[in-house]
Amino acid sequence: MESISYAYGTNHFDNDRELQAVLRHFWPASQEQWPRLQEFGAWAGRDVYEACYHIDHDAPPVLVAHDLDGRRIDRVRLSPSERSVLSQSAWITSPPYQHQGWPFHYALLYLLGDPGIGCILTITGQTAYALHKYGDDSIPGKDAIISHLLSGAAWGATWMTESQGGSDLGANETRATFDGEVWRLFGDKYFASGAGLTDYAITTARPDGSQPGPKGLGLYLLPRLTRQGTLNFQVRRLKDKSATRAVPSGEVELNGSEAYLIGQANHGIYYTLENLTVSRLANAVVAMATGKKSHFEVLERVARRHSFRATLQNHPLIRRDLTDFAVRSAGGLALAFYGVQKFDAAWTDRPPYTDRYHAARFVTHLAKNRTAEHAAAMTAMGMELFGGLGFLEEYAVSRWHREALITPIWEGPSNIQALDFLETVTRHHAHQGVLEEIHGYLTHAGTHAARLAQETLDNSLDHLQAMSGREAQWHAKNDLRAIADATQVALLYDMAEDQGERYAKLADLYATKFLQHQEYPFWADTDQDIWGGVVDE
């Protein structure tokens, strides 16, 4: 592995100054956990890095349909490397339930950094989340199931997507019928991550007699085995994906499958959207982690490689690209953990939700959408800076771009994020509390860039609220991006208060590039603290 990756064998916590600064700022108690984060960062940079490359290239999950006795089992066979990584990382889903907070969970997920393994852990955590928060004693063995999910003794999944609707949950057709003892589900789930691995899934279905549309959906716990120990659903096939191969994604058929209602039937869509907030934050965090893996590879490459009688990192255009890495990495990670911080303060809220919960949703849409764009750009540039080697699958850097390309799609693509974001603004006015906070950071900074960010925030929100219907939807994605960018400028300025002047410089650079849409200023060429390489003497 040393021959195909520069980042392999390094400690991905010790080497990540952005993560350390973000944790100090958004999670002040984090330093109590730094020894565990350092230990996990060393493991992530060695065992996880190698195992995930191996899984992607040589050993993806394989569906085994029948056992030796001819019984249908629909179980995946995992490589020993994947089994080992999963068993050793399963515990990272548990900190929120041990009074250690969501920031600890998401910091560990970031260090793990692989979207495929991260997906398995996230959907398992979501299953535990729904049962912990809304499950009742009508679900047999609920507490034991939660314990097994949080320890790695069982794996979970979230099966919502159906072929006819995709992101439109209101178009779901899977129906639920109560037989007097359990619910019976009938339908197909088209993009079922964890298929063949999952022991317990949460899934949407429409109870008999319920209203059409999303508010007619209930949320159900779907065990892999029936009460008699037989297979409860069938996996039609696994998907052939460009990346995230560690997580087996398939198509699942429900033909009278036994299930248990979670919470109130008429609140299923709220529980589902709440779970989506959990996974959208995971998507944001892992997007930035994927970009950072590429960044790690690039920093070593440009320090080693020579062209035109100088190391690459001493050429102005390379330093410009490294500056772009640094600005995106700092801004995107700050936005992601700002969302985590908001969610950590609101996750115990239930329908009808409080203002703080809607504010967490508002920030989550900003973070999910913009971090995915950062990750795609960072990993594409990583390939380019490696030149032809960056396009060869035998080396580590190309995989990170393939992995990054799922992050704009998972958990609702940019159009869905824009629509849900628009709803938080026009219906819940969720932006008001956040806007007041962000304005405070910008007013305190008092720079030209800060004033530009304030104007961007105000103009974009005024623009959205002045429109309605189709016109508002037309502009929602562009305004979402502008608000996310202005928010990142504000967060970087706020980080400068306790993390140093570098973050004020990064805020200025971010505003120049993404608010003014101009090239980064030339002064960054001589500021090693910004672009992060080592100057040749």
C-alpha positions, 0 to 999 in steps of 0.5 A: 500500500505504501507504493500506491498511496502517500497518505497510507500509514499516517495519523489522519487526526494528527495531520488534520489541522482543520478538524482539530480547529473545528472541534476545538471551536464547535465542541469545546469538550472535544479535547477530553476525547483527543487521545481516543481520536488520535488512536482512531486516526492512526487506525483510520490512516492504516488499517481502514485506508488499506482495507477500503482500497482492497474492498473497492478493487478486489473484494466487494460484497457478494450476494449468496442466495441459498445455503447448502441445504437449498434454503433462500438466505439472501445474505452477503459474503464480506471479505475478512478485511471488511468484517474486521473494519466493521467490527472495530468501528461499530462502536462509533454509533453509540456516543450520542446514547452515552451522553458523549454527544453527536459531535464525537460520533461525527468526528469519528465518522469523518476520520473513518472517511470512507463513504461505503463503510460510513454508510453502513454505520450511518444507516445502522445508527439511524435504525437505532435512533428511530427505535430509541426515540420513537419505538415502544414496548409493542416492538418485541425485544426493542432494547436488545435490538438497540443494544445489538445495533450500537455494538455491531452485533446487528446491522441496520438500514433505512429503506425508503426509495422506490423506483416510481418515486425516487426522492418523492416519498409521497409517491411510495406505494408499499402498503401495510396491512395489520393482521391482528398480530403484526403488520404485513408489508407488500412492495419493493424498495429499489435502492436498499443500502445494506441489502443482504447485510441488514438484520433490522431495517426501518422502512416506509409503508402506507397503512391501509386506508391512510391518505395519499402523499407523504403524510400517509406514510408510516415508519416500520421496523422490518426484521430480516427473519420472521418470528418463525426464523424464516427469511422475511424479505428477498433481495432481488440483486445487488447494484453495480456501483461506481463507488461505495462498493463496501456497502451492498446496495440492492433491490428488496421485495416485500411479500407479506413481510412482518413489520412493527409500527414505530411511533404513530402511524400518521407521524411516519413522514416526520420520523423519516425526515428526522432520520434524513437529518441524521444522514444528511449531516453524515453525508456532509461530514464524509464529503469533507473527509473524502475531500481531505483524503485527496488533500492528504495525497496531494500535499505529499505529491506536490512536495515530492514531484519536480517539474521545470527545475522546481518542486511542484509546490513552489510553482504559483499555480500549484499554490493557488490550487493548494489554496483552493483545497485549504479554503474549501476544506476549512469552510466546508468542515466548519459548516458541517460541524455548525450543523452538527452543533445545531442538531446536537442541541435539538435532537431530542425534540419531537413533532411538533418541532421547536424553532431550534429543531427547524434551525438545525434542519435549515443549516443541515440543508446548507451543509449537505448541499455545499459540502458535496460540491466542495468534495467533488471539486477537491477530489477532481483537482486531486486527480489533476494534480497527480496528472496521468497517475491520477486517472489510474485506478491502481493508485489511491487518489482516483478512488476518492473522486469516485467516492465523492460523486455519490455525496451530491446524490445520497440523501436527496440531491441538490434539487431536493435539498433546495426544495426542503430548504425553501420549506424551512424558510417559507413555512417555518422561518427557520432562518431567522434565529440562524441569521441573527447569529450569523449576522453577529459574527459578520458585524463583529468581523467588520471587514469588506468581505464580512459586509459582502457576506451580510448583503448576500445573506439578506439579499438572497433571503429577501429574494426567496421570500419575495417569490412564491410557487414555481418561481421560488423553486426556480431560484432556490438552489442558487440562493441556497448556495449563496446563503451557504457560502455567506454562512461559511465566511461568517463561521470562519471569521468566528473561528478566528476569534479562538483559532487564530488569524489564519481563519480570518484570512481564509474567510477573506479568501472564501468571500473573494472566490465564492461571493465575489466570484474572483480569483484568489488574491496573489498574496496567498502565494507567499503565505505558507500557513494558508496553502500548507506545504513546505517551502524549499530553501 
